[in-house]
Amino acid sequence: MIRSLTIGLPLVDESQSNIERGVSEIISVAEKIFKERQIKPRTIRYSLPPIGSEGEKEGYLNSILNWVDSLSEKTGVRWFCLPLDLISDSPRNERLGVSLDAIAKFPKMFLNLMVADQNRLSVGAINDSAHVISQISQRSNSGFDNFRVGASCGCPPHSPFFPFSHHNGSGLAFSFALELTDKALNVLDQIGTNAKVDYFRELLVMEFTEILLDINDLGNEIASKSNTKFNGVDASLAPFPNGKTSVAAIIEKLIGAPIGSQGSVFATGLLTDSIRSALMKSKVPSVGFNGVMFSLLEDNALASANSRRHLVLDSLISLSSMCGCGIDMVPVPGSSFPEEIAALTMDMAGMSLALKKPLGVRVLPIPGGLANEHTKFNYDFLCDSRIVSLSSNERYMNFESDSFSPLAPPRL
């Protein structure tokens, strides 16, 4: 039910010794309460504050990464996320250069390339991020390292889902990423695939509301006993590649057709509405996406639909409009140009600005891989699928300024 307990580290406002004592207390308290309640979260993670222009100072970023990696090892934390705030029109070379090497040096590290906020996108940041993704893919035979790299657009602080995470605030705090996909599948199985869609939503809201209230009690108990702050939950429907925990399977059962068929966008919106309705009804604090996550290489049914050519990239983009997490875990040809990755990121950033919603881009260029060939990963948390082609963008889009914002509000 809990995918991750994600702890935000206030690197600027607290000493390293205070942070170490604080996270040790949070983890100790949480593990004791988890054991009492017979809960087994998949991971415990650390999220860092965004690193801006201060990261251009030589040695600054490496010093932080060495310490956080050591802290992760010492406290038994599997992953940590480094967010780079690239949105302002300032130098990025040092941060991008260090992070490029850090992906190989620190296997626990995820990299969040922040290229747009709620009000503007950075053209230079998008182009630079595309170059980083392309370069990282060339440093291994499989392209797997980009599993830990994403470009985020309009993502708020405290999201517990990596790589689109960053911490904000002067103190230690934590949030939960939930796993509700199995619960939704169970509800659907109980009422049958021909059940009324609105009745399914009603039952789903009831089920989610009850779970959220229990999780909120859990979070408040941990916060109280560890003297820290509970920021809330991300109740997104996320897949897991175990052959059954599939978001795409829910969609297919609802519409009676493969994911990507007409009706998929509506069904995605229905699931998102169920999540948000449960959050409103329960009054549980929320963080992150709280939507439907179509993560191609982590969802068996989605991967299968893609392999059977029921999906194209435009299908995934349209699904993102109804609150997926964007283009996530999509394998693309190793020969993809940075210009093509940048154009895709521009689409997500533009959609994020227009719809006022968080989105991200996580693509994996596969070295030597061609469109329509299959990936050959051998990892317990990935499934294989057909490589998806990008459009043939021969150049970057031209802009007068690095920063681009909409002129009109979303609704007049």
Secondary structure per residue as TSV (DSSP state, phi and psi in degrees):
chain	resnum	aa	ss	phi	psi
A	1	M	-	360.0	-31.3
A	2	I	E	-109.8	117.1
A	3	R	E	-77.7	-42.3
A	4	S	E	-151.6	146.3
A	5	L	E	-100.9	111.3
A	6	T	E	-108.2	120.1
A	7	I	E	-104.5	125.6
A	8	G	E	-87.3	130.8
A	9	L	-	-103.4	119.4
A	10	P	-	-84.0	78.4
A	11	L	T	-62.6	-32.1
A	12	V	T	-80.9	-37.1
A	13	D	T	-95.8	-12.7
A	14	E	S	-126.9	148.0
A	15	S	-	-71.5	158.3
A	16	Q	H	-61.8	-37.5
A	17	S	H	-65.5	-39.8
A	18	N	H	-66.6	-39.4
A	19	I	H	-63.9	-43.7
A	20	E	H	-59.7	-45.1
A	21	R	H	-63.9	-41.7
A	22	G	H	-65.1	-46.4
A	23	V	H	-69.2	-33.6
A	24	S	H	-62.7	-38.2
A	25	E	H	-68.4	-44.6
A	26	I	H	-59.2	-48.1
A	27	I	H	-65.2	-41.8
A	28	S	H	-62.3	-47.1
A	29	V	H	-64.1	-45.8
A	30	A	H	-62.2	-45.2
A	31	E	H	-63.7	-36.2
A	32	K	H	-65.9	-44.4
A	33	I	H	-69.3	-39.9
A	34	F	H	-57.6	-44.1
A	35	K	H	-63.6	-42.0
A	36	E	H	-63.0	-35.6
A	37	R	H	-94.9	3.2
A	38	Q	T	57.0	46.9
A	39	I	-	-111.9	136.4
A	40	K	-	-127.0	89.6
A	41	P	-	-63.3	149.4
A	42	R	S	-68.8	-41.7
A	43	T	E	-147.1	158.4
A	44	I	E	-114.6	137.0
A	45	R	E	-135.9	159.8
A	46	Y	E	-115.3	139.9
A	47	S	E	-122.4	135.4
A	48	L	-	-101.0	161.2
A	49	P	-	-70.0	155.4
A	50	P	-	-60.6	137.2
A	51	I	B	-97.9	115.7
A	52	G	-	-99.3	-140.0
A	53	S	G	-64.0	-21.4
A	54	E	G	-62.0	-23.2
A	55	G	G	-73.6	-5.7
A	56	E	G	-79.4	-11.3
A	57	K	S	-73.9	127.7
A	58	E	T	-58.8	130.0
A	59	G	T	91.1	-18.1
A	60	Y	H	-61.6	-53.0
A	61	L	H	-68.8	-41.6
A	62	N	H	-61.3	-37.3
A	63	S	H	-62.1	-44.9
A	64	I	H	-63.0	-46.1
A	65	L	H	-65.6	-40.1
A	66	N	H	-60.9	-42.3
A	67	W	H	-69.3	-45.7
A	68	V	H	-65.5	-38.1
A	69	D	H	-63.4	-42.0
A	70	S	H	-64.3	-42.4
A	71	L	H	-62.3	-41.6
A	72	S	H	-60.7	-43.7
A	73	E	H	-63.9	-43.9
A	74	K	H	-66.2	-36.9
A	75	T	H	-98.9	3.4
A	76	G	T	73.9	27.4
A	77	V	-	-91.3	132.2
A	78	R	-	-78.8	-39.7
A	79	W	E	-133.3	155.1
A	80	F	E	-140.8	153.6
A	81	C	E	-116.8	127.3
A	82	L	E	-101.5	110.8
A	83	P	E	-95.0	131.4
A	84	L	E	-109.7	116.5
A	85	D	E	-81.2	100.6
A	86	L	-	-104.2	9.6
A	87	I	-	-74.9	-37.2
A	88	S	S	-71.8	154.3
A	89	D	S	-82.2	78.7
A	90	S	S	-142.0	167.3
A	91	P	-	-57.7	145.9
A	92	R	-	-129.9	-4.8
A	93	N	H	-59.0	-45.3
A	94	E	H	-64.6	-47.8
A	95	R	H	-63.0	-43.7
A	96	L	H	-68.4	-38.7
A	97	G	H	-64.8	-44.6
A	98	V	H	-64.6	-44.3
A	99	S	H	-65.7	-31.9
A	100	L	H	-62.0	-43.7
A	101	D	H	-74.2	-32.3
A	102	A	H	-67.7	-28.9
A	103	I	H	-58.6	-38.8
A	104	A	H	-80.9	-36.5
A	105	K	H	-72.7	-35.5
A	106	F	-	-119.6	90.3
A	107	P	T	-66.9	-10.9
A	108	K	T	-84.6	-9.0
A	109	M	E	-89.3	131.1
A	110	F	E	-100.7	153.6
A	111	L	E	-124.3	119.5
A	112	N	E	-105.8	107.5
A	113	L	E	-91.4	100.9
A	114	M	E	-82.8	108.6
A	115	V	E	-112.2	-9.0
A	116	A	E	-154.3	146.3
A	117	D	-	-112.4	-160.1
A	118	Q	S	-74.3	-10.6
A	119	N	S	-120.6	-19.7
A	120	R	-	-157.3	160.5
A	121	L	E	-118.8	155.8
A	122	S	E	-107.9	116.6
A	123	V	H	-62.9	-46.4
A	124	G	H	-63.1	-39.5
A	125	A	H	-64.1	-40.4
A	126	I	H	-63.7	-45.2
A	127	N	H	-65.4	-43.2
A	128	D	H	-64.4	-40.5
A	129	S	H	-63.8	-39.3
A	130	A	H	-60.8	-39.4
A	131	H	H	-64.0	-43.3
A	132	V	H	-61.8	-46.0
A	133	I	H	-60.0	-43.2
A	134	S	H	-64.0	-43.0
A	135	Q	H	-67.9	-39.5
A	136	I	H	-62.1	-38.1
A	137	S	H	-63.2	-26.1
A	138	Q	T	-85.5	-0.8
A	139	R	T	-96.4	5.4
A	140	S	S	-146.2	166.8
A	141	N	S	-80.0	-20.7
A	142	S	S	-105.1	-21.9
A	143	G	-	80.0	10.2
A	144	F	G	-66.4	-28.5
A	145	D	G	-59.5	-27.9
A	146	N	G	-71.1	-5.2
A	147	F	G	-56.4	-28.9
A	148	R	G	-102.1	18.1
A	149	V	E	-132.3	132.6
A	150	G	E	-147.2	152.9
A	151	A	E	-104.4	122.4
A	152	S	E	-105.2	145.4
A	153	C	E	-130.6	112.0
A	154	G	S	66.8	24.8
A	155	C	-	-82.3	125.6
A	156	P	-	-73.9	166.9
A	157	P	T	-69.3	161.4
A	158	H	T	76.4	9.8
A	159	S	-	-61.7	130.1
A	160	P	-	-85.6	-8.6
A	161	F	S	-88.8	126.3
A	162	F	S	-90.0	152.3
A	163	P	S	-91.0	13.0
A	164	F	S	-95.8	50.3
A	165	S	-	-124.3	145.2
A	166	H	-	-156.6	149.8
A	167	H	-	-94.2	152.1
A	168	N	-	-145.3	138.4
A	169	G	S	122.8	164.9
A	170	S	S	-90.5	-6.9
A	171	G	S	-128.8	170.6
A	172	L	-	-64.7	142.8
A	173	A	E	-154.8	163.6
A	174	F	E	-144.0	161.4
A	175	S	E	-144.9	166.0
A	176	F	E	-114.6	135.6
A	177	A	E	-97.1	126.1
A	178	L	E	-98.0	164.0
A	179	E	-	-123.0	98.4
A	180	L	-	-111.0	-0.8
A	181	T	H	-61.7	-43.9
A	182	D	H	-60.6	-37.6
A	183	K	H	-63.3	-42.6
A	184	A	H	-65.2	-40.7
A	185	L	H	-64.4	-38.8
A	186	N	H	-63.4	-42.4
A	187	V	H	-62.0	-43.1
A	188	L	H	-66.1	-39.8
A	189	D	H	-64.9	-36.2
A	190	Q	H	-67.2	-36.2
A	191	I	H	-98.4	-9.1
A	192	G	-	87.6	154.3
A	193	T	T	-71.8	-16.6
A	194	N	T	-95.9	10.3
A	195	A	S	-66.9	158.9
A	196	K	-	-65.6	133.4
A	197	V	H	-64.2	-41.0
A	198	D	H	-68.2	-31.2
A	199	Y	H	-67.9	-40.1
A	200	F	H	-59.3	-45.0
A	201	R	H	-61.7	-41.0
A	202	E	H	-60.0	-45.8
A	203	L	H	-66.5	-36.8
A	204	L	H	-64.8	-43.2
A	205	V	H	-62.3	-41.9
A	206	M	H	-62.0	-45.8
A	207	E	H	-63.7	-47.5
A	208	F	H	-65.1	-39.3
A	209	T	H	-60.7	-44.4
A	210	E	H	-62.8	-42.6
A	211	I	H	-64.6	-44.5
A	212	L	H	-61.6	-39.6
A	213	L	H	-63.8	-40.0
A	214	D	H	-65.8	-43.5
A	215	I	H	-65.3	-37.9
A	216	N	H	-63.2	-41.5
A	217	D	H	-60.8	-41.7
A	218	L	H	-62.1	-47.8
A	219	G	H	-61.7	-42.8
A	220	N	H	-66.3	-35.1
A	221	E	H	-66.4	-45.0
A	222	I	H	-61.8	-43.5
A	223	A	H	-62.2	-43.6
A	224	S	H	-65.1	-43.8
A	225	K	H	-79.5	-17.7
A	226	S	H	-108.3	1.4
A	227	N	T	56.4	49.4
A	228	T	-	-136.5	-172.6
A	229	K	E	-111.1	133.9
A	230	F	E	-98.1	113.6
A	231	N	E	-80.8	-28.9
A	232	G	E	136.5	-162.9
A	233	V	E	-125.6	151.1
A	234	D	E	-108.5	108.1
A	235	A	-	-92.9	23.7
A	236	S	-	-56.7	146.8
A	237	L	B	-81.2	107.4
A	238	A	-	-114.8	144.3
A	239	P	-	-85.4	169.0
A	240	F	B	-147.8	130.8
A	241	P	T	-78.3	60.5
A	242	N	T	-106.6	9.1
A	243	G	T	92.1	-9.0
A	244	K	T	-135.6	-29.7
A	245	T	B	-82.9	77.7
A	246	S	-	-124.1	124.3
A	247	V	H	-69.4	-39.9
A	248	A	H	-60.6	-33.4
A	249	A	H	-63.5	-35.6
A	250	I	H	-63.3	-47.2
A	251	I	H	-59.1	-46.0
A	252	E	H	-64.6	-36.3
A	253	K	H	-69.9	-33.3
A	254	L	H	-72.0	-42.8
A	255	I	H	-97.0	-13.0
A	256	G	T	68.7	33.3
A	257	A	S	-158.2	163.9
A	258	P	-	-61.3	148.1
A	259	I	T	-55.9	137.4
A	260	G	T	102.0	-16.5
A	261	S	S	-73.6	165.6
A	262	Q	T	-58.4	138.2
A	263	G	T	105.0	-19.6
A	264	S	H	-65.3	-39.7
A	265	V	H	-65.7	-43.4
A	266	F	H	-62.1	-45.2
A	267	A	H	-63.2	-36.6
A	268	T	H	-62.2	-44.4
A	269	G	H	-62.9	-36.6
A	270	L	H	-63.2	-43.1
A	271	L	H	-67.2	-41.5
A	272	T	H	-61.8	-41.7
A	273	D	H	-63.5	-36.1
A	274	S	H	-63.6	-43.4
A	275	I	H	-62.3	-48.6
A	276	R	H	-69.7	-33.9
A	277	S	H	-65.2	-40.3
A	278	A	H	-66.0	-37.8
A	279	L	H	-64.8	-41.8
A	280	M	H	-65.5	-42.7
A	281	K	H	-67.9	-39.4
A	282	S	H	-82.5	-21.7
A	283	K	T	61.0	27.8
A	284	V	-	-80.1	135.2
A	285	P	-	-63.6	139.8
A	286	S	B	-121.7	152.5
A	287	V	-	-138.4	161.1
A	288	G	S	81.1	-141.1
A	289	F	-	-88.1	-51.3
A	290	N	-	51.6	54.7
A	291	G	S	-145.4	-152.6
A	292	V	B	-108.8	125.1
A	293	M	-	-103.7	112.6
A	294	F	-	-98.3	92.0
A	295	S	B	-106.9	103.1
A	296	L	G	-57.1	-48.0
A	297	L	G	-88.1	8.9
A	298	E	G	-120.2	6.2
A	299	D	-	-129.9	110.4
A	300	N	H	-60.2	-43.1
A	301	A	H	-69.4	-37.5
A	302	L	H	-67.4	-42.6
A	303	A	H	-62.6	-39.7
A	304	S	H	-66.8	-42.1
A	305	A	H	-62.9	-39.6
A	306	N	H	-65.3	-41.0
A	307	S	H	-65.1	-30.0
A	308	R	T	-88.9	7.1
A	309	R	T	65.7	30.9
A	310	H	-	-83.3	-10.2
A	311	L	-	-122.1	147.3
A	312	V	-	-129.3	170.6
A	313	L	H	-59.4	-35.9
A	314	D	H	-64.5	-29.3
A	315	S	H	-63.0	-43.8
A	316	L	H	-68.2	-36.0
A	317	I	H	-64.0	-43.7
A	318	S	H	-66.4	-35.9
A	319	L	H	-64.9	-31.7
A	320	S	H	-63.2	-24.0
A	321	S	T	-66.0	-21.1
A	322	M	T	-105.4	27.5
A	323	C	T	78.7	56.2
A	324	G	-	-85.0	-169.4
A	325	C	-	-97.4	9.2
A	326	G	E	108.0	-147.8
A	327	I	E	-94.1	106.9
A	328	D	E	-127.4	128.6
A	329	M	E	56.0	48.4
A	330	V	E	-103.9	120.2
A	331	P	E	-77.2	133.2
A	332	V	E	-127.5	163.5
A	333	P	E	-58.9	144.9
A	334	G	T	-64.6	-21.9
A	335	S	T	-86.4	5.1
A	336	S	-	-59.6	134.9
A	337	F	-	-79.3	148.9
A	338	P	H	-54.5	-33.6
A	339	E	H	-59.6	-35.7
A	340	E	H	-72.5	-41.1
A	341	I	H	-65.2	-39.0
A	342	A	H	-63.7	-40.3
A	343	A	H	-63.9	-40.8
A	344	L	H	-62.7	-43.0
A	345	T	H	-64.6	-37.1
A	346	M	H	-58.5	-41.4
A	347	D	H	-59.4	-46.3
A	348	M	H	-68.1	-40.0
A	349	A	H	-65.6	-42.0
A	350	G	H	-63.3	-41.5
A	351	M	H	-65.6	-40.2
A	352	S	H	-60.8	-44.5
A	353	L	H	-66.3	-42.8
A	354	A	H	-69.2	-38.6
A	355	L	H	-98.2	-3.7
A	356	K	T	54.3	52.3
A	357	K	-	-141.6	148.2
A	358	P	-	-73.4	138.5
A	359	L	E	-145.1	161.4
A	360	G	E	-144.7	167.2
A	361	V	E	-129.7	122.6
A	362	R	E	-136.4	99.7
A	363	V	E	-114.9	152.7
A	364	L	E	-121.9	94.6
A	365	P	E	-63.3	126.3
A	366	I	E	-98.2	111.9
A	367	P	T	-54.3	125.3
A	368	G	T	77.0	-8.0
A	369	G	-	-80.8	136.8
A	370	L	-	-108.6	157.8
A	371	A	T	-55.5	135.6
A	372	N	T	80.2	-8.9
A	373	E	-	-74.5	167.8
A	374	H	B	-105.5	144.6
A	375	T	-	-69.3	159.8
A	376	K	-	-134.9	56.1
A	377	F	-	-78.8	151.4
A	378	N	-	-130.6	61.8
A	379	Y	-	-125.8	147.1
A	380	D	T	-71.3	-17.3
A	381	F	T	-113.4	20.9
A	382	L	-	-133.7	149.0
A	383	C	-	-116.9	165.9
A	384	D	-	-99.5	153.7
A	385	S	-	-158.8	176.7
A	386	R	B	-71.7	140.6
A	387	I	-	-72.8	131.3
A	388	V	-	-98.0	132.5
A	389	S	-	-81.7	145.0
A	390	L	-	-94.2	164.5
A	391	S	-	-71.2	163.1
A	392	S	-	-94.4	78.3
A	393	N	-	-84.0	120.0
A	394	E	-	-88.0	-9.6
A	395	R	S	-157.1	167.5
A	396	Y	-	-75.4	153.8
A	397	M	-	-70.1	145.2
A	398	N	-	-95.1	134.9
A	399	F	-	-133.1	148.7
A	400	E	S	-72.0	-37.3
A	401	S	S	-123.1	156.8
A	402	D	S	-70.6	-35.4
A	403	S	E	-95.7	133.4
A	404	F	E	-130.5	127.9
A	405	S	-	-131.2	151.1
A	406	P	-	-64.7	147.6
A	407	L	S	-86.5	-29.3
A	408	A	S	-114.1	152.5
A	409	P	-	-68.5	163.1
A	410	P	S	-57.2	-34.1
A	411	R	-	-132.3	131.2
A	412	L	-	-94.1	360.0
